[in-house]
């Protein structure tokens, strides 16, 4: 998973300047800086429109465990930030279609298809530990709200018939959607002089799931 067009996370500190109290702290981190490799589980129900075409509906759940205390240098001299987010959780629902080329030796068929649907991101809270010299402060707040967005993409793979109506399927996909929705404003711990946090937004999210499964054809 990659997050594109990531905005800056900002801090509000009237101690810096009453006229311009907003401080750019750091760019919203990359996905792989905050989370481990995600996993996905799901299922499809389809209909063979013709010998080579199939339409289907699909439902998936994805999750990535967090990385604890991911460290970032900030634009404030001597201030380091350590972030720990909740687990990343996503639900997907799609309708799609695939075209299957004729099987080789009645066994292997390659396919190419596309799908469109919705993606639901679960909300995520964050623990931000800020260290400035000998001073440490922990800020806990909502990083991303739950949101549901339009999603879509393409997939490709192979279908290997190994026993009667049973097939083994390997699929690679490219999916695009808007990213998680940043929770824009939070009251924070003023110990370091930063009274509020504005989380940088994520313009888009690209996912590249690779799955293996079994299919039964009636």
C-alpha positions as a Python dict, from the first residue, in 0.01 Angstrom:
ca = {
    (1, 'X'): (0, 0, 0),
    (2, 'X'): (125, 348, -83),
    (3, 'X'): (-14, 687, 21),
    (4, 'X'): (16, 960, -241),
    (5, 'X'): (4, 1342, -212),
    (6, 'X'): (66, 1338, 162),
    (7, 'X'): (16, 1671, 338),
    (8, 'X'): (215, 1816, 627),
    (9, 'X'): (122, 1757, 989),
    (10, 'X'): (107, 2097, 1159),
    (11, 'X'): (136, 2218, 1516),
    (12, 'X'): (-22, 2528, 1668),
    (13, 'X'): (191, 2721, 1916),
    (14, 'X'): (105, 3077, 2016),
    (15, 'X'): (441, 3089, 2194),
    (16, 'X'): (617, 3099, 1856),
    (17, 'X'): (415, 3382, 1703),
    (18, 'X'): (73, 3513, 1792),
    (19, 'X'): (31, 3637, 1436),
    (20, 'X'): (136, 3311, 1270),
    (21, 'X'): (119, 3029, 1529),
    (22, 'X'): (116, 2737, 1280),
    (23, 'X'): (437, 2530, 1260),
    (24, 'X'): (503, 2271, 988),
    (25, 'X'): (622, 1968, 1189),
    (26, 'X'): (669, 1686, 936),
    (27, 'X'): (516, 1539, 622),
    (28, 'X'): (249, 1277, 690),
    (29, 'X'): (456, 954, 690),
    (30, 'X'): (454, 688, 423),
    (31, 'X'): (236, 383, 485),
    (32, 'X'): (531, 144, 523),
    (33, 'X'): (687, 372, 782),
    (34, 'X'): (386, 329, 1011),
    (35, 'X'): (259, -23, 930),
    (36, 'X'): (384, -372, 856),
    (37, 'X'): (296, -562, 537),
    (38, 'X'): (-84, -596, 524),
    (39, 'X'): (-280, -915, 466),
    (40, 'X'): (-614, -961, 289),
    (41, 'X'): (-896, -1219, 295),
    (42, 'X'): (-1210, -1220, 86),
    (43, 'X'): (-1444, -1401, -148),
    (44, 'X'): (-1629, -1380, -480),
    (45, 'X'): (-1958, -1501, -625),
    (46, 'X'): (-1963, -1495, -1004),
    (47, 'X'): (-2163, -1579, -1314),
    (48, 'X'): (-2017, -1707, -1643),
    (49, 'X'): (-2161, -1466, -1900),
    (50, 'X'): (-2002, -1671, -2178),
    (51, 'X'): (-1727, -1930, -2218),
    (52, 'X'): (-1463, -1657, -2181),
    (53, 'X'): (-1637, -1387, -1976),
    (54, 'X'): (-1739, -1377, -1611),
    (55, 'X'): (-1904, -1113, -1393),
    (56, 'X'): (-1885, -1121, -1014),
    (57, 'X'): (-1933, -947, -680),
    (58, 'X'): (-1648, -944, -430),
    (59, 'X'): (-1600, -864, -61),
    (60, 'X'): (-1262, -823, 116),
    (61, 'X'): (-1112, -732, 450),
    (62, 'X'): (-754, -601, 484),
    (63, 'X'): (-545, -535, 792),
    (64, 'X'): (-192, -420, 870),
    (65, 'X'): (-32, -429, 1213),
    (66, 'X'): (128, -111, 1340),
    (67, 'X'): (493, -34, 1390),
    (68, 'X'): (559, 104, 1736),
    (69, 'X'): (746, 432, 1790),
    (70, 'X'): (817, 514, 1425),
    (71, 'X'): (1065, 802, 1453),
    (72, 'X'): (1057, 1129, 1256),
    (73, 'X'): (1273, 1437, 1268),
    (74, 'X'): (1062, 1753, 1265),
    (75, 'X'): (1124, 2101, 1129),
    (76, 'X'): (1168, 2225, 1488),
    (77, 'X'): (1535, 2208, 1585),
    (78, 'X'): (1595, 1932, 1839),
    (79, 'X'): (1234, 1806, 1836),
    (80, 'X'): (1185, 1440, 1743),
    (81, 'X'): (848, 1270, 1706),
    (82, 'X'): (764, 901, 1764),
    (83, 'X'): (430, 781, 1622),
    (84, 'X'): (227, 469, 1703),
    (85, 'X'): (-108, 431, 1522),
    (86, 'X'): (-387, 180, 1566),
    (87, 'X'): (-403, -113, 1324),
    (88, 'X'): (-492, -24, 967),
    (89, 'X'): (-829, -185, 877),
    (90, 'X'): (-1020, -168, 547),
    (91, 'X'): (-1341, -326, 411),
    (92, 'X'): (-1400, -350, 33),
    (93, 'X'): (-1699, -436, -187),
    (94, 'X'): (-1679, -454, -568),
    (95, 'X'): (-1859, -556, -884),
    (96, 'X'): (-1632, -665, -1165),
    (97, 'X'): (-1582, -854, -1489),
    (98, 'X'): (-1305, -1075, -1623),
    (99, 'X'): (-1206, -1208, -1962),
    (100, 'X'): (-1048, -1558, -1968),
    (101, 'X'): (-833, -1676, -2255),
    (102, 'X'): (-884, -2034, -2371),
    (103, 'X'): (-723, -2292, -2144),
    (104, 'X'): (-391, -2449, -2233),
    (105, 'X'): (-421, -2828, -2233),
    (106, 'X'): (-761, -2784, -2062),
    (107, 'X'): (-578, -2674, -1746),
    (108, 'X'): (-445, -2317, -1733),
    (109, 'X'): (-633, -2002, -1832),
    (110, 'X'): (-503, -1647, -1796),
    (111, 'X'): (-747, -1365, -1723),
    (112, 'X'): (-768, -987, -1720),
    (113, 'X'): (-1042, -778, -1566),
    (114, 'X'): (-1158, -465, -1390),
    (115, 'X'): (-1379, -377, -1096),
    (116, 'X'): (-1537, -80, -921),
    (117, 'X'): (-1689, -46, -577),
    (118, 'X'): (-1639, 111, -235),
    (119, 'X'): (-1367, 109, 28),
    (120, 'X'): (-1433, 175, 396),
    (121, 'X'): (-1139, 281, 616),
    (122, 'X'): (-1180, 231, 991),
    (123, 'X'): (-1086, 520, 1218),
    (124, 'X'): (-738, 531, 1372),
    (125, 'X'): (-606, 693, 1686),
    (126, 'X'): (-240, 782, 1731),
    (127, 'X'): (3, 817, 2017),
    (128, 'X'): (264, 1085, 1944),
    (129, 'X'): (564, 1096, 2174),
    (130, 'X'): (755, 1424, 2134),
    (131, 'X'): (1110, 1462, 2265),
    (132, 'X'): (1276, 1803, 2292),
    (133, 'X'): (1605, 1793, 2478),
    (134, 'X'): (1531, 1645, 2821),
    (135, 'X'): (1155, 1706, 2789),
    (136, 'X'): (921, 1427, 2674),
    (137, 'X'): (550, 1468, 2616),
    (138, 'X'): (292, 1215, 2492),
    (139, 'X'): (-3, 1334, 2284),
    (140, 'X'): (-299, 1102, 2214),
    (141, 'X'): (-554, 1203, 1951),
    (142, 'X'): (-757, 1089, 1649),
    (143, 'X'): (-541, 1070, 1337),
    (144, 'X'): (-798, 949, 1081),
    (145, 'X'): (-1177, 934, 1087),
    (146, 'X'): (-1376, 650, 934),
    (147, 'X'): (-1459, 718, 571),
    (148, 'X'): (-1616, 541, 274),
    (149, 'X'): (-1489, 623, -75),
    (150, 'X'): (-1524, 502, -433),
    (151, 'X'): (-1257, 250, -530),
    (152, 'X'): (-1164, 65, -845),
    (153, 'X'): (-889, -99, -1042),
    (154, 'X'): (-771, -385, -1259),
    (155, 'X'): (-666, -742, -1189),
    (156, 'X'): (-486, -1014, -1376),
    (157, 'X'): (-380, -1370, -1304),
    (158, 'X'): (-421, -1736, -1384),
    (159, 'X'): (-678, -2006, -1316),
    (160, 'X'): (-540, -2361, -1290),
    (161, 'X'): (-799, -2641, -1304),
    (162, 'X'): (-666, -2924, -1087),
    (163, 'X'): (-968, -3149, -1029),
    (164, 'X'): (-1303, -3144, -1208),
    (165, 'X'): (-1476, -2818, -1115),
    (166, 'X'): (-1202, -2705, -874),
    (167, 'X'): (-944, -2445, -972),
    (168, 'X'): (-648, -2281, -803),
    (169, 'X'): (-640, -1905, -870),
    (170, 'X'): (-356, -1654, -834),
    (171, 'X'): (-451, -1289, -876),
    (172, 'X'): (-257, -962, -879),
    (173, 'X'): (-448, -635, -857),
    (174, 'X'): (-396, -260, -873),
    (175, 'X'): (-655, -62, -675),
    (176, 'X'): (-694, 313, -635),
    (177, 'X'): (-908, 524, -403),
    (178, 'X'): (-896, 835, -191),
    (179, 'X'): (-690, 784, 123),
    (180, 'X'): (-805, 777, 485),
    (181, 'X'): (-973, 1101, 593),
    (182, 'X'): (-756, 1303, 828),
    (183, 'X'): (-917, 1421, 1151),
    (184, 'X'): (-830, 1783, 1106),
    (185, 'X'): (-795, 1938, 1452),
    (186, 'X'): (-714, 1813, 1801),
    (187, 'X'): (-659, 1959, 2144),
    (188, 'X'): (-313, 1843, 2251),
    (189, 'X'): (-86, 1851, 2554),
    (190, 'X'): (67, 2201, 2580),
    (191, 'X'): (377, 2083, 2769),
    (192, 'X'): (600, 2148, 2467),
    (193, 'X'): (419, 2469, 2374),
    (194, 'X'): (217, 2298, 2097),
    (195, 'X'): (-148, 2328, 2189),
    (196, 'X'): (-310, 2172, 1882),
    (197, 'X'): (-230, 1927, 1603),
    (198, 'X'): (-355, 1942, 1243),
    (199, 'X'): (-301, 1607, 1071),
    (200, 'X'): (-185, 1621, 709),
    (201, 'X'): (-428, 1472, 460),
    (202, 'X'): (-367, 1186, 216),
    (203, 'X'): (-467, 1258, -141),
    (204, 'X'): (-490, 903, -275),
    (205, 'X'): (-417, 545, -180),
    (206, 'X'): (-279, 277, -411),
    (207, 'X'): (-295, -90, -315),
    (208, 'X'): (-127, -385, -484),
    (209, 'X'): (-275, -703, -335),
    (210, 'X'): (-154, -1044, -451),
    (211, 'X'): (-387, -1329, -351),
    (212, 'X'): (-415, -1704, -385),
    (213, 'X'): (-743, -1894, -359),
    (214, 'X'): (-960, -2180, -475),
    (215, 'X'): (-1267, -2159, -700),
    (216, 'X'): (-1552, -2403, -749),
    (217, 'X'): (-1758, -2384, -1069),
    (218, 'X'): (-2110, -2524, -1071),
}
